[in-house]
């Protein structure tokens, strides 16, 4: 039998372990309250302890609390933490989930029939609307139209007002004038009505209409939910704010939490002024700032603060973003690097990730982030060339992918049809099930649908592998237990993390974190993106970079390329990097000089040691000479170094390049270091690898020269 549930913690115990600001959030039970919570400052911890403390003290009835957020995963995390804190019965939902539940309950009572069915995908109806108007649109423009209709609806913009308000908000779609967009919008709404369907935004509209047009519905909902908590409040749209206002009525017990510095969804209708002007709308509001960053090292925090300082949040007066205060011990300096082209930049990132893996960082704790999806192929190719596992994170919800739904259904069927004891291990059984669906022990080469399908199945397998590692050995892991855990995670939208580097856009990375993060393509034209033309749009791009920087816990690499493919006009590093780059890197774009922190000089050679001419390619700069120039090292030394590297790689079960790349071995053989200080100065090396391999490398070089290392000499 399962053990009885433990008794809920006491109110005093709930406040223990909270820092002063988190404790203030948890113990301020009367509203209104606005919490400005910086990245990594423990906002979820603060608001869940607030709700649990209110329940523990008797100030809140758990069933009278409604906590809303923006993703199913975040809502699931809130529910899980609240249950652990003894606050069972609290409703923690997304805006749409809460609104849908209310609309489905009250619609039959008010209108005498079921709530219309929600569209799975509006793209086909938008395409039909355009076709009715004889407007030809390709797939990219169709996606733009779908996004524009969604923006209009969450912004409370009707088809009749679209032209006027789109101009005010600087909205435009390539090759489609606003008048045509408005006509397509109107035709789409008509097509929807003809089929008796509603879309995603209509869920909120239906709930709002029920409350605003039927006082008895509003009164019932307000009596049910007397305490409101809103997470990620900077992402609230006008439609969501209108619904929140209806939920609240004339009561003041509302707590909102957000970060102006992480406002990156204005293009989709988010309006951060609801957060920044909250204290002005509620003059008696308690304002609490969470500033202690528990996620990132002081080096990462310092970089984030410097980038954000010139634009502390969305424009206009009101509550501004916080300046983070690092709480973790110091870590490595942030690395800044320039590459001659995008392929070289991707190669440099891949080598850096391999180096982090060799130093003990798990690949699943690494990520490469960029501004747009078009920047993904170069890094995918570089990772594949080095056999580094990776997973591409898209905006699509993981458990809605066809292959994931199919895998979970197949697994349930397999569990139901099993008879007697399982033969072999549950992991092997699962591999057989997934293998029939397209999983293989080795990832397929290249990108595309086959690779994406494999990544999804590999992520499911990673959950089972984690369960096996977490077991105590006394209880045998079964296929049924694996299936149940995957179903539980699907319900909570808890996306598994497979063994591989995450490759993602900056927007999709929000809310996540990794030990090591590489930011790719941080040059003008990409950050800020070329289509960001207004001051407000440019500042949102700055915040997007800030979000990327604050995803890193310990290791951060920021890079850009001078050209796209070796030609065209030279590009400059992003203007947002000005506060953190050395002056030389801000003014000269042709140096090709990666930089570490603010004070260190180049770690690559600028001139060939054989001919003395300038070096332009990244690989040549790392090796210290042109590829067609004569080598200046002893071949026997190189052979011994390669054999040693092969043995080290075999012992660690890693590819040879994870120990040292060929270019680094060449640099060692040519530099012939005699001390640790000499070794650290070798291009492609550093204190970490010098400490790990230094004695062996110095001994090899010394033996080749018939001497002993200088540090070992009497």
C-alpha positions in Angstrom: 0.0 0.0 0.0 1.2 3.5 -0.7 2.4 5.5 2.4 -0.1 7.9 3.9 0.3 11.5 2.8 2.6 13.5 5.0 1.1 16.3 7.0 1.3 19.7 5.4 4.2 22.0 6.7 3.4 24.6 9.3 3.2 28.2 8.4 6.5 28.9 10.0 8.2 26.1 8.1 6.9 27.4 4.8 8.7 30.7 5.4 12.0 29.0 6.3 14.6 29.0 3.5 13.1 32.0 1.7 15.2 35.0 1.2 13.9 38.4 2.6 12.2 39.4 -0.7 10.6 35.9 -1.3 9.4 35.9 2.3 7.8 39.3 1.8 5.9 37.9 -1.2 4.8 34.8 0.7 3.6 36.6 3.8 1.8 39.5 2.0 -1.6 37.9 1.7 -3.7 40.9 1.1 -3.8 42.5 -2.4 -3.2 44.0 -4.6 0.5 42.9 -4.9 2.9 43.3 -7.9 6.1 41.3 -7.9 8.9 42.4 -10.3 10.9 39.2 -10.5 14.2 39.1 -12.3 15.5 36.0 -14.2 16.5 33.2 -11.9 15.3 34.9 -8.7 12.8 32.2 -7.6 9.5 33.7 -8.6 7.7 30.3 -8.8 9.0 29.5 -5.4 7.8 32.8 -4.0 4.3 32.6 -5.4 3.7 28.9 -4.5 4.9 29.6 -1.0 2.5 32.6 -0.8 -0.5 30.4 -1.8 0.6 27.6 0.5 1.2 30.1 3.4 -2.3 31.6 2.9 -3.8 28.1 3.0 -1.8 27.0 6.1 -2.7 30.1 8.0 -6.4 29.8 7.1 -6.4 33.0 5.1 -7.2 31.1 1.9 -9.6 28.3 1.2 -7.5 26.3 -1.4 -10.5 25.9 -3.7 -11.0 29.6 -3.7 -7.6 30.3 -5.3 -7.1 30.6 -9.0 -3.5 30.8 -10.3 -3.1 31.4 -14.0 0.0 31.2 -16.2 0.7 30.9 -19.9 1.8 27.3 -20.7 0.5 23.9 -19.7 3.9 22.9 -18.5 4.1 26.0 -16.2 0.6 25.3 -14.8 1.6 21.7 -14.2 4.7 22.8 -12.3 2.6 25.1 -10.2 0.2 22.3 -9.3 3.0 19.9 -8.4 4.8 22.4 -6.2 1.6 23.4 -4.4 0.7 19.8 -3.7 4.2 19.3 -2.2 3.6 22.3 0.0 0.3 20.9 1.2 -1.9 23.3 -0.8 -4.1 20.7 -2.5 -7.2 21.8 -4.3 -5.8 25.1 -5.7 -6.7 25.6 -9.3 -3.5 26.3 -11.3 -4.3 26.6 -15.0 -3.5 28.5 -18.2 -5.7 31.4 -19.1 -7.2 29.3 -21.9 -7.8 26.2 -19.7 -9.5 28.2 -17.0 -11.6 30.1 -19.5 -12.6 26.9 -21.4 -13.6 25.2 -18.2 -15.9 28.1 -17.3 -17.3 28.5 -20.8 -18.1 24.7 -21.0 -19.9 24.8 -17.7 -22.0 27.9 -18.1 -22.7 27.9 -21.9 -25.4 25.2 -21.7 -27.0 26.9 -18.8 -27.2 30.3 -20.6 -27.7 29.2 -24.3 -29.1 25.7 -23.9 -26.5 23.9 -26.0 -22.9 22.7 -25.8 -20.1 25.2 -26.4 -19.0 25.1 -30.1 -16.1 22.8 -30.9 -12.7 24.4 -30.9 -10.7 24.4 -34.2 -7.6 22.3 -34.1 -5.9 24.4 -36.7 -7.2 27.7 -38.2 -4.8 27.7 -41.2 -7.2 25.9 -43.5 -10.1 28.3 -42.8 -7.8 31.3 -43.3 -6.7 29.8 -46.6 -10.4 29.3 -47.5 -11.2 32.9 -46.6 -8.4 34.2 -48.8 -9.5 31.9 -51.7 -13.1 33.2 -51.4 -11.7 36.7 -52.0 -9.5 35.5 -54.9 -6.3 36.4 -52.9 -3.5 34.0 -53.7 -1.2 33.4 -50.8 1.8 31.0 -50.5 2.5 29.1 -47.3 4.7 31.7 -45.6 2.1 34.5 -46.2 -0.6 32.2 -45.0 1.3 31.7 -41.7 1.6 35.5 -41.5 -2.1 35.9 -42.0 -2.9 33.3 -39.3 -0.5 35.1 -36.9 -2.1 38.5 -37.8 -5.6 37.2 -37.1 -4.4 35.9 -33.7 -2.8 39.2 -32.9 -6.0 41.1 -33.8 -8.2 38.9 -31.6 -6.0 38.9 -28.5 -5.6 42.7 -28.9 -9.4 43.2 -29.1 -9.1 44.5 -32.6 -12.2 43.8 -34.7 -12.1 43.3 -38.5 -13.8 46.8 -38.9 -11.1 48.5 -36.8 -8.1 46.5 -38.1 -6.9 48.9 -40.8 -6.8 51.9 -38.4 -5.3 50.0 -35.4 -2.8 48.0 -37.5 -1.2 51.3 -38.6 -1.0 52.6 -35.0 0.8 49.4 -34.0 3.1 49.3 -37.0 1.6 45.9 -38.2 2.2 44.8 -41.8 2.4 41.7 -43.9 4.6 41.5 -47.0 2.7 42.0 -50.3 -0.7 42.1 -48.5 -2.2 45.6 -47.8 -4.1 46.1 -44.5 -7.4 46.5 -46.3 -7.0 43.0 -47.8 -6.0 41.6 -44.4 -9.2 43.1 -42.9 -11.3 41.5 -45.6 -9.7 38.1 -45.1 -10.2 38.5 -41.3 -13.9 39.2 -41.9 -14.3 36.2 -44.3 -12.5 33.9 -41.8 -14.9 34.9 -39.0 -17.8 34.2 -41.3 -16.5 30.8 -42.3 -16.0 29.9 -38.7 -19.6 30.8 -37.9 -20.9 28.8 -40.8 -19.3 25.7 -39.4 -20.3 26.3 -35.8 -16.7 26.5 -34.6 -14.6 28.7 -32.4 -10.9 29.2 -32.4 -8.3 29.5 -29.6 -8.8 33.1 -28.9 -12.6 32.7 -29.0 -12.3 30.6 -25.8 -11.3 33.8 -23.9 -14.0 35.8 -25.8 -16.7 33.3 -24.9 -15.8 33.3 -21.2 -15.6 37.1 -21.2 -18.9 37.5 -22.9 -20.6 35.1 -20.5 -19.4 37.2 -17.5 -20.0 40.6 -19.0 -23.5 39.9 -20.4 -24.8 37.6 -17.6 -24.2 39.1 -14.1 -25.3 35.8 -12.5 -22.4 34.0 -14.2 -19.9 36.7 -13.1 -21.2 36.5 -9.6 -20.8 32.7 -9.4 -17.3 32.8 -10.7 -16.2 35.6 -8.4 -17.7 33.8 -5.3 -15.7 30.7 -6.4 -12.4 32.3 -7.0 -11.7 35.0 -4.4 -7.9 35.1 -4.7 -6.1 35.5 -8.0 -2.5 35.0 -8.9 -1.1 35.7 -12.3 2.4 34.5 -13.4 4.4 35.9 -16.3 2.1 39.0 -16.2 4.4 40.9 -18.7 3.0 38.6 -21.4 -0.7 39.4 -20.8 -2.7 40.6 -23.8 -5.5 43.1 -23.8 -8.0 40.2 -24.1 -6.5 38.3 -21.2 -6.4 41.5 -19.1 -10.1 42.1 -19.8 -10.9 38.6 -18.7 -8.8 39.0 -15.5 -10.6 42.2 -14.7 -13.9 40.4 -15.0 -12.7 37.6 -12.8 -11.6 40.1 -10.2 -14.6 42.4 -10.2 -14.3 45.0 -7.5 -12.1 43.0 -5.2 -8.4 43.8 -4.7 -7.0 40.4 -3.8 -4.8 39.9 -6.9 -1.1 39.1 -7.1 0.7 39.6 -10.4 4.3 38.5 -11.1 6.4 39.4 -14.1 9.7 40.8 -15.4 9.7 43.8 -17.8 13.1 42.7 -19.0 11.6 39.5 -20.4 8.9 41.1 -22.5 9.6 39.5 -25.8 6.1 38.7 -27.2 4.8 42.1 -28.1 4.5 41.0 -31.7 1.9 38.4 -30.6 -0.2 40.9 -28.6 1.6 40.9 -25.2 1.3 44.3 -23.5 3.9 44.8 -20.7 2.4 48.1 -19.6 -0.2 46.1 -17.7 2.7 45.1 -15.5 4.7 48.3 -15.5 1.7 50.5 -14.8 0.1 48.2 -12.3 1.0 50.3 -9.3 -0.4 53.4 -11.0 -3.7 51.6 -11.6 -3.7 50.3 -8.1 -2.2 53.1 -5.9 -2.4 50.9 -2.7 -0.5 48.0 -4.3 2.4 46.5 -2.5 5.5 46.4 -4.8 8.1 43.7 -4.1 11.3 43.2 -6.2 13.0 39.9 -6.4 16.7 40.7 -7.3 18.8 37.7 -6.0 19.8 35.6 -8.9 20.3 31.9 -7.9 20.6 30.6 -11.5 23.7 32.2 -13.0 27.3 32.9 -12.0 28.4 36.5 -11.3 30.1 36.6 -14.7 26.8 35.8 -16.5 24.8 38.1 -14.3 27.2 41.0 -14.9 26.9 40.5 -18.7 23.1 40.4 -18.5 22.9 43.6 -16.3 25.2 45.5 -18.6 23.2 44.5 -21.7 19.9 45.5 -20.1 21.0 48.7 -18.4 20.3 51.1 -21.4 16.8 49.7 -21.9 15.4 48.6 -18.5 12.1 47.4 -19.9 9.3 48.4 -22.2 9.2 52.1 -22.9 7.3 54.6 -20.8 7.2 55.4 -17.1 6.3 52.9 -14.5 7.8 49.9 -12.8 11.2 49.0 -14.4 13.3 45.8 -14.6 15.5 44.9 -11.7 19.3 44.8 -11.5 20.2 41.2 -10.7 22.4 40.3 -7.8 24.4 37.1 -8.3 24.3 34.6 -5.4 26.4 31.8 -6.9 30.2 31.4 -6.6 32.3 32.9 -9.5 32.6 30.9 -12.7 34.4 31.2 -16.0 34.4 34.5 -17.9 31.9 35.0 -20.7 33.5 34.2 -24.0 33.0 36.6 -27.0 34.1 35.4 -30.5 34.1 36.7 -34.0 34.3 34.4 -37.0 34.9 35.1 -40.7 31.6 33.5 -41.8 28.7 31.6 -40.5 30.1 28.1 -41.1 33.3 29.0 -39.2 31.2 30.5 -36.3 29.1 27.3 -36.1 32.3 25.2 -36.2 33.8 27.3 -33.3 30.6 26.8 -31.3 30.6 23.0 -31.9 34.3 22.8 -30.8 33.5 24.8 -27.7 30.6 22.5 -26.8 32.8 19.4 -27.3 35.3 21.0 -25.0 32.6 21.5 -22.3 31.6 17.9 -22.7 35.2 16.8 -22.3 35.3 18.8 -19.1 32.3 17.0 -17.7 29.2 19.0 -18.8 26.3 16.8 -20.0 25.2 17.5 -23.6 21.6 17.8 -22.3 22.8 20.7 -20.2 24.0 22.7 -23.3 22.1 24.8 -25.8 22.7 26.9 -28.9 20.3 29.8 -29.3 19.7 32.1 -32.2 17.3 34.8 -33.5 15.5 33.0 -36.4 15.1 29.4 -37.6 17.1 30.2 -40.7 20.3 30.3 -38.6 19.8 26.6 -37.5 21.2 24.6 -40.4 24.8 25.8 -40.0 25.0 24.7 -36.4 23.1 21.5 -37.0 25.7 20.6 -39.7 28.6 21.5 -37.5 27.3 19.4 -34.6 26.6 16.5 -37.0 30.1 16.7 -38.4 31.5 16.2 -34.9 28.9 13.5 -34.0 27.6 15.7 -31.2 24.0 14.7 -30.4 21.5 17.5 -30.7 17.7 18.2 -30.6 15.9 21.0 -32.4 13.4 22.7 -30.2 10.4 24.1 -32.1 7.4 26.1 -31.1 5.2 23.1 -31.6 4.0 21.4 -28.4 5.9 18.2 -27.9 3.1 15.9 -27.0 1.0 17.1 -29.9 3.5 15.8 -32.4 2.1 12.9 -34.5 5.0 10.6 -33.7 4.7 11.2 -30.0 1.0 10.6 -29.9 1.5 7.4 -31.9 4.3 6.2 -29.6 2.3 6.8 -26.4 -0.7 5.0 -27.9 1.4 2.1 -29.1 3.0 1.8 -25.7 -0.3 1.7 -23.9 -1.5 -1.0 -26.2 1.7 -3.0 -25.7 1.2 -2.8 -21.9 -2.4 -3.9 -22.1 -1.7 -6.9 -24.3 1.3 -8.1 -22.2 0.8 -11.4 -20.5 2.8 -12.6 -17.5 6.2 -11.4 -16.6 8.1 -9.2 -19.1 11.0 -10.9 -20.9 14.2 -8.9 -20.7 14.5 -5.4 -19.3 11.8 -2.7 -19.7 14.3 -0.5 -21.5 15.0 -3.1 -24.1 11.3 -3.7 -24.5 10.7 0.0 -25.0 13.5 0.2 -27.5 11.8 -2.5 -29.5 8.5 -0.6 -29.4 10.2 2.7 -30.5 12.3 0.9 -33.0 9.2 -0.2 -34.9 8.2 3.4 -35.0 11.5 4.7 -36.4 13.9 5.0 -33.5 17.5 3.7 -34.1 20.5 3.5 -31.9 22.3 6.1 -34.0 20.6 9.3 -35.2 19.9 9.7 -38.9 22.2 12.0 -40.9 21.1 15.4 -41.9 18.0 17.4 -40.9 14.3 17.2 -41.9 11.3 15.1 -40.9 13.1 11.9 -40.4 15.6 13.5 -38.0 12.7 15.3 -36.1 10.8 12.0 -35.7 13.9 10.3 -34.3 14.5 13.2 -31.9 11.0 12.9 -30.5 11.3 9.1 -30.0 14.8 9.5 -28.5 13.4 12.0 -26.0 10.8 9.5 -24.8 13.5 6.9 -24.4 15.5 9.3 -22.3 12.6 9.4 -19.7 12.8 5.7 -19.3 16.6 5.8 -19.0 16.3 8.5 -16.3 13.8 6.3 -14.4 16.2 3.4 -14.6 19.0 5.5 -13.2 16.8 6.8 -10.4 15.6 3.4 -9.2 17.0 1.9 -6.1 17.6 -1.5 -7.6 15.1 -3.2 -5.3 12.1 -2.5 -7.5 12.2 -3.7 -11.1 11.3 -1.0 -13.7 8.4 -2.2 -15.8 7.1 -1.1 -19.2 3.8 -0.2 -17.5 5.6 2.1 -15.1 7.3 3.8 -18.0 4.0 4.2 -19.9 2.3 5.7 -16.8 5.1 8.2 -16.3 5.0 9.3 -19.9 1.2 9.7 -19.7 1.7 11.8 -16.5 4.2 14.0 -18.2 2.0 14.4 -21.3 -0.8 15.6 -19.1 1.4 18.1 -17.4 3.2 19.0 -20.7 6.5 18.1 -19.0 8.7 17.9 -22.1 11.5 15.3 -21.7 15.1 16.3 -22.2 17.0 13.8 -24.3 20.7 13.4 -24.4 21.7 16.1 -26.8 22.5 19.8 -27.3 19.3 21.8 -27.5 19.2 23.9 -30.7 16.5 26.6 -30.4 15.4 30.1 -31.2 15.6 32.6 -28.4 11.9 32.9 -28.2 11.4 29.2 -27.7 14.1 29.1 -25.0 12.3 31.5 -22.7 11.6 29.8 -19.3 14.4 27.2 -19.8 18.0 27.1 -18.6 21.2 25.1 -19.2 24.7 24.9 -17.7 26.3 26.0 -21.0 24.8 28.3 -23.6 26.1 29.5 -26.9 24.5 32.5 -28.5 24.9 32.3 -32.3 24.7 35.2 -34.8 24.7 38.2 -32.4 25.5 40.6 -35.2 23.7 43.7 -36.6 20.9 42.6 -38.8 20.2 39.5 -36.7 20.1 41.2 -33.2 18.4 43.6 -33.6 16.6 41.8 -36.4 16.5 43.7 -39.7 12.7 44.1 -39.5 12.9 45.9 -36.1 12.6 49.5 -37.2 10.8 51.4 -34.4 12.6 52.2 -31.1 10.1 50.0 -29.2 10.9 47.1 -31.6 14.6 47.6 -31.2 14.4 47.5 -27.4 12.4 44.3 -27.6 15.3 42.8 -29.5 17.6 43.9 -26.7 15.4 42.1 -24.2 15.5 39.0 -26.4 19.3 39.0 -26.1 19.0 39.5 -22.4 16.7 36.4 -22.2 19.3 34.4 -24.1 22.1 35.5 -21.8 20.1 34.6 -18.6 19.5 31.1 -19.8 23.1 30.2 -19.0 24.0 28.9 -15.5 27.7 28.8 -15.7 29.2 28.8 -19.3 28.3 31.4 -21.8 29.7 32.0 -25.3 28.5 34.9 -27.5 29.6 35.0 -31.1 29.0 36.7 -34.4 30.3 36.3 -38.0 31.7 39.1 -40.3 29.9 37.7 -43.4 27.3 35.2 -44.2 29.3 33.0 -46.5 32.6 34.7 -47.0 31.4 37.5 -49.2 29.3 40.7 -49.1 29.5 43.7 -46.8 31.2 43.0 -43.4 28.9 42.8 -40.4 29.4 44.3 -37.0 28.7 42.7 -33.6 25.3 43.7 -32.2 25.1 47.2 -30.7 23.6 45.5 -27.6 27.1 44.0 -26.9 28.7 47.4 -26.7 28.6 47.5 -22.9 30.4 44.1 -22.6 32.9 44.1 -25.5 36.4 45.6 -25.4 36.6 48.9 -27.4 38.7 47.2 -30.1 36.0 44.6 -30.8 33.3 47.4 -31.1 35.2 49.5 -33.6 37.1 46.9 -35.7 35.1 44.2 -37.5 37.9 42.6 -39.4 40.1 41.4 -36.6 38.7 37.9 -36.4 39.6 38.0 -32.7 37.6 36.0 -30.2 37.7 37.6 -26.8 37.2 36.3 -23.3 35.7 38.8 -20.8 36.7 42.4 -20.9 40.4 42.4 -20.4 42.0 39.4 -22.1 43.5 39.7 -25.4 43.3 37.3 -28.4 43.6 33.6 -27.9 44.3 33.0 -31.6 47.2 33.8 -33.9 46.9 36.7 -36.3 50.0 36.0 -38.4 51.5 32.8 -39.8 54.5 31.5 -37.8 56.0 30.2 -41.1 55.6 33.1 -43.5 54.6 35.9 -41.3 51.6 36.9 -43.4 48.1 37.6 -41.9 45.8 34.7 -41.1 42.1 34.9 -42.1 40.5 31.5 -41.6 39.6 30.4 -38.0 41.2 27.0 -38.4 44.5 28.6 -39.6 44.5 31.1 -36.8 44.0 28.3 -34.3 46.9 26.3 -35.8 49.1 29.4 -36.1 50.0 29.1 -39.8 48.5 28.8 -43.3 47.5 25.3 -44.4 49.8 25.5 -47.4 52.8 26.8 -45.4 55.5 24.2 -44.3 55.0 22.8 -40.8 57.4 23.7 -38.1 57.0 20.7 -35.9 58.7 17.3 -35.5 56.6 14.6 -37.2 57.5 12.0 -34.5 56.3 14.3 -31.8 53.0 14.7 -33.7 52.7 10.9 -34.0 53.2 10.4 -30.3 50.7 13.1 -29.4 48.1 11.6 -31.7 48.6 8.1 -30.2 48.3 9.5 -26.7 45.2 11.4 -27.7 43.7 8.2 -29.1 44.3 6.3 -25.8 42.9 9.1 -23.7 39.7 9.3 -25.9 39.3 5.5 -25.6 39.6 5.6 -21.8 37.0 8.3 -21.6 34.7 6.9 -24.3 34.7 10.2 -26.2 35.7 11.2 -29.7 39.3 12.1 -30.1 38.6 15.7 -30.8 37.0 16.1 -27.4 40.5 15.6 -25.9 42.3 17.9 -28.4 41.5 18.8 -32.0 44.1 18.2 -34.7 44.7 22.0 -34.9 45.4 22.1 -31.2 47.9 19.1 -31.5 49.6 20.9 -34.3 49.8 24.1 -32.2 51.3 22.1 -29.3 53.9 20.4 -31.5 54.9 23.6 -33.0 55.0 25.6 -29.8 57.0 22.9 -27.9 55.9 24.1 -24.5 58.1 23.4 -21.5 56.0 24.8 -18.6 52.3 25.0 -17.8 52.4 28.7 -18.5 53.7 27.9 -22.0 51.0 25.4 -22.5 48.2 27.7 -21.5 49.4 30.2 -24.2 49.0 27.6 -26.9 46.1 28.4 -29.2 43.0 26.3 -28.5 44.1 25.4 -25.0 43.3 26.9 -21.6 43.6 26.4 -17.9 41.0 23.6 -17.7 42.7 21.3 -20.3 46.1 22.4 -19.2 45.3 21.2 -15.7 43.8 18.0 -16.9 46.4 16.9 -19.5 49.3 19.3 -18.9 51.7 16.9 -17.2 51.3 14.2 -19.9 51.6 16.7 -22.8 54.7 18.3 -21.3 56.3 14.9 -20.8 55.6 13.9 -24.4 57.1 17.1 -25.7 60.1 16.9 -23.4 60.8 13.2 -24.3 60.7 14.1 -28.0 63.4 16.7 -27.4 65.4 14.4 -25.2 64.9 16.6 -22.0 62.6 16.8 -19.0 59.9 19.3 -18.5 61.2 22.5 -17.1 58.8 22.2 -14.1 60.2 18.8 -13.3 63.9 19.8 -13.5 65.8 20.0 -10.3 
